[in-house]
Structure formats: structure tokens, C-alpha cells
Amino acid sequence: MDLQGHYTFTQGEKLWLQGSPTFVYTEGQNYTTEDGSLRLVQVEYDGGRDKVGEWMTECFLYLAGTTSFQTCAKSWTNPPLPLVVFQQRFINGTQRSSYGKVDDVISGFPSFQVPLNQTDMGYLSYQGDMFGSNFMIGRWDGYHVLLSGGIAGGPLALFDQGGNVIIISPFSGFMSASRSMDEYFRVRWGVMGGVDVVPTGYQYETIVYYGYTGINQVFSEWGSFMQFYYDKESIYRQADLTLNYIGYWTDGGAYYYYATEPNKTYEQTILDIKNYADSVSLPYRYVQYDSWFYPKGPQGGVLTWTPMPDIAPDGFQYIFNKTEWPVAAHNRYWSSKTPYAKQNGGNFNFIVEKEKAIPQDLSFWMYLFEQARTWGLIVYEQDWLNREFAGLNATLTSVDVARTWLMQMGEAARAVDLTIQYCLSYPRHALQTLEIPVVTQARVSGDYRAGSDQWMIGVTSIFAYAMGIAPFKDTFWTAEYQPGNRYNLSEPNGELQAAVATLSTGPVGPSDMIGYTRVDTLLQCCRADGKILQPDKPATAIDKQIWQAAWPGSGPAGQVWTTYSTIGASDTFGIILAAAMEDNFPLSPSDAGFDFFNPGVVMTRKSTPGAPVLSAFSSASPVSISTQCGRQHFCLYYTSPRYSLGGSVEVVIYGEEGKFVPMSRERVLDINVLPDTMELVLEGAVGEVVTFGYFWNNVYCKVVVVIGPDGKAVASLTRDGCAAH
């Protein structure tokens, strides 16, 4: 950055980002450095120390008419960090700042020029609802860039095929921030275009984070820094029952979505679901209620968040007492007619507009959540976040209203021991979760419809994981045919749906018709007590899958995702999912993102009575992923370290048979290597029978153990396990 406020980003001798003019729209006029109307009056430097380390800023004070507008570039020098934070400071605020374009910005710093004919750089832009699931991937040049900015825009990543990545996103003021691209292909970050008055002293920040370890890893590093900066705690996610155990769902796509059993109420239907689950040993630990339970006003907004009498004649508390199932419950945007609002005779502060309303009152959320806790609520699902935000003038014209709404919701949930799921969230809502740790999960793809490709969440899960959010693929059916379903659809890929839900680390929430659940399919997700056998992190699309969208032929033509489980301090077991493949693809450990551990060997999934296929796994011996990895017959591969016993025996661990994640921390607590055997310390439901597979000098072996009265067992891997196999 020079003394005139011009800036560039380079990597070696390569120019990655060329700065473009700074501007601010105020007093009904656009002031910009391009024509000198935004006048530079002072350059100053500052420094200090915060919880991150020692920082320094280079600041430029401008005059825009009578408005003082300051921009600063902040960096940390000790420790040196691979990032710059761009600050916009509205010293005396602004007046008449909006020129009527909600999806534009009223200020721009930073602002970067998209180059023309740039063939060796790609981009990934998270945009749209469901955590940015309408993402765009392409080449970073003016002929190919398709950026949807404005209120639906989100983080932008630039990358090459050498592992270099730059991520640009809001760093503060998430609910008032936007990104836009003008007719000259200049991408600008600033305050959203509908804001007409910016209060005195308001500050908005953008972060530019760079790294050299590939898309997945740099997103993880960026997210870790963001979570650290905002003191985001993971304890709420770890303790969320709906992220640890399977449950039954009734949301869009479910069999009982706005549909009950014939001539029965929802109350009777939920009780019948419970009875059926018990009869076939389906260990559901909670139930989800969707929007069918509460009354709605004009334009479909919520009136009161209480069950209508014909839904549950005896009340939700009765169902809770009978089933002992805690509840995840759905809510949508508020009707302008809601009786909770003071304008309609209620007790709480709302902003009420023609069709919708929005609460601005912490006591309202406390009242709502305390009432719901009596009928078992543990997860509050806030749906239609996009429509509540985009459908109110108050949220689009203020820098504070939307943030206040979400922060008060989160504060009340925290006070009464609830967690929150976001649905139909824009990227701005996703980023706002950094300040709301009780938001533990979010939908990352469109509504489930049987037979669709809605399960393809590998790219969006990268963003969710960076934010510390468990990605939710939505409900699913395990069985192909569900007689009388309201959609007239069938689900040929129920096992793939269940596998993706398990690998996501989000909720596993089936929604089959009573009597039609494929119990064998579903139980591949979990232990006998319903605890989900998960990997350490969500399965995410490999970098080369994203490259493929920018440079066809550079990656897999299909879905290739990876994740892993680490047992104890350092024993790491890789997992590879391949599905919907349209061409063959050789996958190396580096392609899989497994550089940080030695995968040793790779095994095919054991889905037949025979043994898994064991083979070497290295850059010279990649996994050959073929077009046979489809949807009905998808592929799972597992890696294991090679264990040496006494110098003459090599053991490779497959793990628990019949599970999507054979080696999971929820099952295997520790691995002990002894001179002539190995011991796996296991956990599970009392009396649960568990079968573990392993290779002893390339011979496939098994050991069967029963979980003891203390919920523990030890599986000894010895030569004896090979006798009958």
C-alpha cells in the first residue's frame, strides 16, 4: 500500500489482486478517489497489542463533502499472520447514503479489479441461501466471473493449481456487509446498498486471508482465526443431542410433512412413530416438529409459536411425557399480525411492517423459549432467514436491526440451555454465527426431495466447517417406496442419503413412513443406543473437485469427498466417499488431503460376506475411482496406519463392520499396541454386539465383543481371530 492508498496483492512476482478506487456514497452523491471527489487529507500510522498479538495500521482520512471517512489496513506483525484487515470508519456517520440499489454497496474498501484473460486463477464464491449453497466456481477473469453479490453474497476465494489461495470476506458488521461487482468488473466490499444513514463512529471490516496449502486447508485456517478472534466456543456443538444421536424428522420432504396417518392427529401419529421405532429397535432420541404445528397469518407469517388444538389435542407436553423424546422445532418469519407485538396488543417490542414483523426484545425470546422448554424443546430451528431479512425494510436500511434480532435470539437460547439451527441462511447469517455460539448447525442444501441430488453438500460443508457449524443435509428416506406419499416420489438412493448424513457430522434425521424404514441401512449410522458414529470433521469435496469446475479435466467428474477419524493422540484413519462419477479418476493421498498423516494402505468398503480389498496407497499407487461409483452403488474407501507387532506381524485395522464410519471416536476410545497383540478400547450400549475387522499379515480377521455393564469392552486383535476367516 502506498501513501496515496493504492494497494495490490502479489505472490512472488505474480500479481493476484489489483486494488481499484475507494468510494463512499453520502449526502446524495458518490465520492470516489477515481475522480478526486473523495479527497485525501491525512495519512497516519498506529500500533498496539491485542489478544492476537502486536498490530499496526496504516490509515487514510478522506473528506466526502462534509463527511469524514477513514480507511485503514491492519496487520499483525508479532506473530506475523497471513492476513490484512481492511477497515472503513464512518467518523461522523453518513446521511442520504442509499441510492436505491439494495444489492449494491454504499462504500468500497477494499475494491479489486477482475482481470481479463486470466486463465491460471480460479474462484469460488459462496452466495445464495442455505449457507451459500448457490455457490459459483469458475476462472477469475472478466469473461467468466459470475458473482451474485449484494445481500446474498458471501466469502470469495481465489486459487490456482499450486495450492495458493486468497479468501476475502466480511470481518465485522456481518449483517450490514455486502459485496458487489460494477460494470467495470470491480468487486467492492462495504456497507449494503439500502442503508441510508450510517451512525457516527460505525466501523465495517473486511479480511483478506492468504495461504499456500490448498482450498480446504486455507478455508480451515481462515475459519480457525475467525473463531478465535470472536471467542467462539465449541462446547454447545459438542453437547447438542441432535448432533450426537439420530432422531425422527417431519420437515419438507418427510413422509409426514403436512400429512398424518389417515384419520389421525399429529399427536397420534407421533406416538405411533414412537411405538414403531421401539418395536424394531430404532434408537431415535428426539423428534422434529415442522411448520405444520403453529398458526399462520397473511402471507404465511407466524402468529403464535404454539401448537394448534387439532394438531395436539392433549398438548405437546403430553407427547413429550409419553415418548420421552426431546424436541427440535421449526419456526419461520413473523406475521405483521402477531399478537406478541405491542402494536397488536401484545407485550413485546417488534418492528411491524406491512407483511412481516421482527422482534427487537430480549424478553420476548426469553418468554418464547421458556414456554417451549416445558414441552421438551432442545433445538430451535430458525427457518426462512433469507425471507425475514430480505422482506423487511428495517433490516435492509439499518446496520443494527438484523444483528440485534439474531443476537437476542442467541442470548436467550443460551440462557435457557437451547441450541439453534439456521435454515435458508445467507452467508451473512453464517458469518454472524461467529458471535452466537449456540448456533450449532445449519442446512447447507435445498429441501430434500426423494431421488434428487440434494445430498451434494461437499462444497458448502467447507464453509460450514470453517464457521464451526455442523452442516445438515436435511431429512431423507431409507426405503425406495413409501406408499401414499404426498410427493408421488421414490428414493432409489436411501443408503447414499444415510451415508452422507453420517459423514456430514450434522443431524441424521430419517423420515420414512411408519413400517417402511430400512432398519439395516439406518443402523449403519450409529451404535445400538442411537449415538452417531461420526468422523472428526465433515466430509468435504477435495480441492481437485473444485478445480474441475474452473478447469475441466483437472479433477474428478463427480463427487469425491474426504474426511478422517483420529483415535488417541495420533492414529488417523482416512475416509473417502466417491459417488455420481462420470469418468475415472486416480486419487492420491495428497489429492485426498491426507498429507498430514501417513495413510499407509487403503481398503474398499466391506459390503459383502467376503473380505475388503486391501492395497497400497501412495502417490505411486493411487486409488482408482471408477464410474462404477454411482448413486445407488456409491464407493467408500478407508485408510489405516500399518502397525508392526514384534517385527514379524503387520496389522491393518478395518474397523467396525456394517458401519459407514468403521473407526469413530464414538466407538473406539483408544488403541494399545502390545508385543504380540493390539487392544481396542470400545464404548457402546450395554449388551451391544460389535464385530471388528482387521488384517493380520494381509489375512482378513474378525473379533466379536459384547459391550459390558459399564458400557465398555476391549477388542483384542490376535492371530486367533483369523482362524475361521
Summary of the structure (lengths in Angstrom):
residues: 725
radius of gyration: 27.0
end to end distance: 68.0
largest distance: 87.2
contacts: 2603
relative contact order: 0.08
helix: 20%
strand: 34%
